[in-house]
Amino acid sequence: MSSDSRGGETRRKVIEAAVSLMDRVGYRSVTIDAVARASGVSKSTIYRHWSSRKELVLEAFSSHVDEVTEVVDTGDAIADLRTYLLKLAFRVSLGGAGSIVTGLIKDSFGRPEFAEIFRVKVIEPRRHVFMQILLRGQQRGQIRSDVDLKSAVDAIYGSIHHRLLMTGQPVDAAFASALSDFARLGLAARPEVA
């Protein structure tokens, strides 16, 4: 087995252990020691791949969320957006992501380097998925051509963070469905009147 494949296997074990620990004990309780014990990978090896616990947690969290929220392009952008929002809501409300995201956002305050890593690893990939769904819909004529997609993404994705950080209201299936309906009413192309 090559050192590259061993390194990939080591990273996979560590990521899986970190995700499992986050789900079981919560974001703040995940330590390098705990991940080393759970993964069977030495602390020194973990530190060769990640410079800090926070960077490890960010990568583990983002890779897991990417995996569980993947949406297949069905040809219907509004339906795909609804699917993505429902998957995110499930992960936030039942999968423990809500407390993890809240903790990561709080940890980024006053720490510019960590805030930048958080944006690159967590926020931007989510925004990218939203943007790709909306862009496909716009290209197919399903979403109005005059919509500023960046603002639409901020409004849709930002509302999830608003609930997590400000109101404390649930990010659940009912909210995801309501948000999908709101997006559909505001974004969908209007049929031409004959």
N, C-alpha and C positions, 0 to 999 in steps of 0.2 A: 504494500500500500504506500503510495507516495506521501510526502510530507504535506502537500496541498490537500489531499483527500483526508488525511488525519486531522489537519487543521480545520477543515470544513466540518468533519464529524465532531470535533471538540466544540466548535462554536455552536453546532446544533444542540449538543447535549446541554451546554450552558444556557442557551436561549430557552430550551424546553423547561429546564429546571427553574429558571427565573419566572417564566410565565406561570408555571404551576404554583410557585410560591406566592406570586402576586395574587392569583385567584384564591388561594387558601388562607393566607395570613395578611394580605394587604400590602400595598406599595411601600409604606414606610417601614415595614418589618423585613423587607428583603435586604439582606446584607451579602457581602461577598462571601463571608464565612458560611452562611446558610446555603448559598448557591453552590459553593464548593462541595459541601456535604451532600447536597441533593443530586448534584451532577456527577460526583466522583472525579472532578477535575480540580487540580491543585489551585490554590489562590494565586500563586505566581503565574501560572498559565493563564488564568482569567485576566490578571492585570496586564499580560502581554497583549491581549486582544482589546481590552477596555480599560481606559485610564481611571475610571471611577465607577462606583455603584450606580450613579445617576445615568451615566452613558450606557451601561449595561441594561438598566431598566428601560431606558428610552428605546433601545434597539429591540429588546425582547417585546415590549409592548407594541411598538409599531409593526413589527413583523407578524405578530399574532393578529392584530387588528386587520392588517392587509389580507391575511389568509381567511379570516372568518367573515369578512365583508366583501369579498370579491363578487362582482356582478358581471354576468354574461351580457353582452350586447344583444338584446332581443329584437332590435329594430324599432323599438318604441321607447324614446328617451324619457317620457314622463313615467312610464311603467318602470323603467330601469332606475330612475331617481327614487321612486317610491320603494323599490326593493332595497336600494342602498340605504335609504333612511331607516327602513324597518330593521335591517341588519345592524346598523349603528345603534339604534335604540335598544335592540336586544342586548348588544354587547355592553352598552352603558348601564342599562337597568338591571339586567340579570347576570351579566358576565363580569361585573365588578369594575368595568372600565371607568365608570363615573368618578369613583374615589381616586383612581389612579391619575386620570386626567386632571382633576382638581389639584391633587398633590403636585403633579408636574408643573402645572401653571403657577401655583404658589411658589414652588422652588425656583422658578425662572425670574421672579420679581427681584430686582436688585442684583442680579447675576447675569450680566450681558452675554458672557461666553456660553453659559448654559442655556439662556433664552434663545440664542442663535441655533444651538444644536437642537433644541426642542422644536423650533420652527422648521428646521430642515428635515428632521427625522419624523415628526408627528404631524404638524399642522400642514405643511406644504403637500405631502403625499395625499392627505384627505382632500385638500382643496383641488388637487390635480384630478382626482377621481370625479369629484363634482363637475369640474370644468370639462372633462372629457365627455361625460354624459350629456351635458348641456350643449357642448359644441357639436356633437354628433346630431343632436336634435335640431339644432339651428341649421346645420348643413342639409338635413333631410326636409326642412320646411315644417318641422313639428313645433319648433320654438321660434317665436317672432324674431325677425332679423334685426330689429331696432333695440333689442335687449342688450344692456351692458352686462355681459356674462360674469365679469369679475365682481361686480356689485351684487349680482344675483347669488353667486357663490358665497360671498360674505354674509348676505342676509340669511341664507339657508343654514350655512354651517355655524355662523355666529349665534343664531338663535339657540342652538344646542348648548354652546358654552354659556350663553346668558342664563339658561335654566340651571346649568350646573353650578355656576359661580354666584349668581345674583338672586334668583327667586327661589331656588331649591325645589321648584316644581319637578315632577317626574319627566324624564326623557324616556317615554314608553311607547308602545305601539300606537296608542291613541294620539299622542303628540306627533309621532312620525307620520301618521295618516293625515292629520290636520295640516301639518307642514307641507306634505305632498300636495294636498288639495289647494293650499294657498299658492304654492309654486305653479301648479297647473293653471290656475285661474290667472295668474300674473304673467306667465311665460308662454303658454301655448299659443300657437298661431291660430288666428281666427279663420274659419272657413270663408272663402270668398262668396259674396252674395251675387247671385246670377241676375 
